[in-house]
Amino acid sequence: MKGTVVSTWVNTMKEIYGKAAVASAMKEVGWESDKIIGPLDDIDDNAAKELVSAVARKIGKSADAVWREIGRNNIKTFHKWFPSYFERKSLKGFLMMMDDVHSQMTRLIKGARPPRIYAKELGSDGLEIKYVSRRGMYDYFLGLLEGAAEFFNEKLDIREVSRGTEPDGSNGMTVDIKFAKAVNKTKTYGLNRVLTLGILRNIPLRTGLYSGLITMAAGLIMGLPMTEYLTLGIVAFAVPFVVSLIANKPMGLLTEEISRLGDLDMEDDISVVTGDMYEKAFSKLKTAKENLRREVIFMKGGTDDMTNFTGDFSGVAGDMNRVSAEISTAVEDVAHGAVSQATETSDAVNMLDDNINSLKDCGG
């Protein structure tokens, strides 16, 4: 796994359990106590898990409990790193976009393998979330859910539905989440539903039919001959039907535009001239597309910048590693040369000392 995440775990444990306990655990698993974990470092999964287990032994807790506490507290760190992801009005909205966030991280950080988090709505106050990861860090995932609930100041009822191995060998867990209050609002127009009679969903048809039936009933009450009230009924049906059909013609185009917007197809703007509410609706839709287009361009630009920065940073890190290796080699060469020079100097001094002693003996 990438050093970005591992470093947050280490820092979180230091904040929760103290630097001394974490430093001691790092020594126990063969890490330097002052080890600096770079964001692009590749850390072995088992090595990271061994460190957490060592910390758990130091503080007298189970590894599962420590992972859960790390998850609860890591939300604060993620908020510092990616504040824009937390700009949601509700916890439900935040959880619904988590898989997209992880997918973006995968693109930004080469070699990152974040888990998948599939969310499905269960009514206005519930979610089903499936967590899929090769690492199977279930307690860490549950801790993240609890930390997110605390961050958004919402209460959650989390019920584990299942856990096990996926067809591709990954580990999966499914949980049902119940929110204390409904998030999505549903506005029901009861009279509209009654008028459909369960089958009359076409507005022009419904308008004409009721108009015709009411006119025929009025003619019958007034004692008009059958041919007259039937004729009036047909006219009363046809006129509103045709007028409504013409008036609602832009609805098909409006539906197409909304579908295109859902597919993030915002290239073309369409304006309509009707002189009624549809003209106003298309104008508002056009403004919404312009605002959304600016946000998407800004977001993509930021993503491109981050991607380029990550690539540049990776290149710099590689260059630094090579320079460090070269410096290390140079230091070793200098040290070897110094040792050789010291030996040669010592031999020369000994030889000179011998010559001096020989001269003394000759003079004597």
Order of alpha helices (4+ residues) and beta strands (2+ residues): alpha-alpha-alpha-alpha-alpha-alpha-beta-beta-alpha-beta-beta-alpha-alpha-alpha-alpha-alpha
